Amino acid sequence: MSDVNQVQLPAYPRTPVRGLAHRLNAEGVRIPSMRGEWKGDTVAQLLANVAYIGQTYTERRRHRRGELIEARWPALIERDVWNAVHPTY
């Protein structure tokens, strides 16, 4: 497998991000802009980025400032999958 869009989340909750990074590396999953291997903090940043569910902030997405609004791009992750990872959103 080499496409990050085909990655399936584990069936069990609370998988450590280091475990997910190890799995992505073992399966050879890469994204176009990636250099090197997956690391736990890379996975955590990706999972925390609302841009993947087609949303952004009115002020600064990187610093999570402002109101959360719909973005101009389509969601890459379905909302129910996002909610499984982020039950408080």
Buried (B, 14 or more C-beta within 10 A) or exposed (E): EEEBEEEEEEEEEEBEBBEBBBBBBEEEBBEEEEEEEBBBEBBBEBBEBBBBBBBBBEEEBEEEEEEBEEBEEEBEBEEEBBEEBEEEE
